[in-house]
Amino acid sequence: MTADRSREHLIEVYRKKAKHYDLTSRLYPVPGYPVRAQRRMAVQALGLRRGYRVVDIACGTGLNFPLIESVIGPDGRIVGVDMTDAMLAQAERRTASNGWRNVSLVQAHAAQFDFPAEIDAILSSYALTQVPECAQVIAHGAAALRIGGRWVVLDVKLPAAAPRWLTQLGTAIVGRFASIDQWIERHPWETIRAAMQEELAEPSWTELFFGTAFLAAGSAGPGTADGTTGRQVPRG
Ligand SMILES: C[S@@+](CC[C@H](N)C(=O)[O-])C[C@H]1O[C@@H](n2cnc3c(N)ncnc32)[C@H](O)[C@@H]1O
């Protein structure tokens, strides 16, 4: 499948899922999978404060928005980016029903999105492993963060040397959005890990729930916006 074709296919998949996504995402991949706890961990890792400006890449229906809003308050700003119109329509509904006036929604492909300058934090949850250009997205975001700004990625992965039942769990998770074979072959979580290490200072990597998910985080250092890497930033 060409890149354009697989992108169109993903959009079609999410158009069908959009209306019931909030409900079905709670039950995926199996009832009881700690999606909500993982989401809270990811938002916590952003280190938000009142008034912060946050970009949520591939925001879907905006399930992260309530957690972000509760910290940044009305003085802050959320920019939600997604390529699927129907998912953004649900995010728009959520925004209106909560009366948030500080949310902008942008329909764009993550790799083509022009990040606003000097933002405080970027989050992407359960989405970036679906984006073949994920390293580019991480680099663009890192360049737009203010110094000390945080980049956090939460997503699913396959556990290393997984017992059979765990592999099945992992493939059940990804089965909802991608060709499993391609996804497994690409090991996109490794690409994300390497890109976070390359682009950000003090990168961290935490495996969650028996290695079926990961939380990758890092901060923009003085060297990250001018072409040098996060790892070259002096620590301490
Ligand atoms: C599983 S949903 C996750 C939504 C949300 N982040 C969450 O945590 O519930 C994946 C979302 O990624 C979006 N997406 C996938 N590839 C994308 C891309 N290349 N650019 C922008 N959005 C993308 C889909 O449209 C979908 O809304």
The ligand as an ORCA input file, in Angstrom:
! r2SCAN-3c Opt
* xyz 0 1
  C      -6.327      5.667     18.366
  S      -6.768      7.312     17.972
  C      -6.079      8.187     19.346
  C      -6.767      9.478     19.584
  C      -6.346     10.220     20.842
  N      -4.979     10.668     20.776
  C      -6.570      9.385     22.074
  O      -5.647      9.227     22.873
  O      -7.690      8.904     22.266
  C      -5.611      7.707     16.681
  C      -5.871      9.061     16.049
  O      -4.723      9.393     15.279
  C      -5.155     10.071     14.130
  N      -4.061      9.959     13.164
  C      -3.501      8.822     12.683
  N      -2.503      9.123     11.846
  C      -2.431     10.475     11.791
  C      -1.598     11.391     11.106
  N      -0.628     10.951     10.281
  N      -1.805     12.701     11.266
  C      -2.782     13.156     12.084
  N      -3.604     12.343     12.762
  C      -3.436     11.012     12.627
  C      -6.428      9.368     13.736
  O      -7.217     10.185     12.888
  C      -7.051      9.122     15.104
  O      -7.890     10.173     15.459
*
